[in-house]
């Protein structure tokens, strides 16, 4: 498709379970970003990939959160031992290069609810 | 990052122009000014960005003050679909890709 695709759109999981959230960036976009948005707040940065490598993971809240992008296209955000505080909308964005010059294209997000 | 200040909310009548202000008094000479908007239940959507000169695209215009300490996003003819939260952002440069969104301006369009 033409845009950034995120699956699933909604995910409900029980506290303590493991979840994976998938992002398909725009084809050819080398930069990929994950953000998290809580209700009533602006998105908060989690991690940034340039190609296959995580160039900046300083926004990951703790070691339960991990993200990969093994072939430089699709990325998966992995959350272990989920907690109720992890409930949020997880947004993915991509850019053809440095986003400051090209702008960022966001997906519609995955709404994660931990019960 | 250079900080931005936006009003929490604004209202405008449908089919009238809207001017959304943003102050960024600590902006550096190499900071770009980006605007995004977020419609309900959607991810943020790119609107426009610029460095020094005013910019126009099919969605909006960006007017940048001569001293670059403020900018204004202009929607020329607001429609109900323009109701959204608008974020003014100064992305850090030199390889730092961490956007700081803030709380933005919630724009309400009155039919």
Interface residues (C-beta under 8 A of the other chain):
Chain A: X4 X31 X33 X35 X41 X42 X43 X44 X45 X48 X55 X56 X58 X59 X91 X93 X98 X99 X100 X101 X103 X104 X105 X106 X107 X108 X109
Chain B: X32 X34 X36 X41 X42 X43 X44 X45 X46 X49 X85 X87 X91 X92 X93 X95 X96 X97 X98 X99 X100 X101 X102 X103 X104
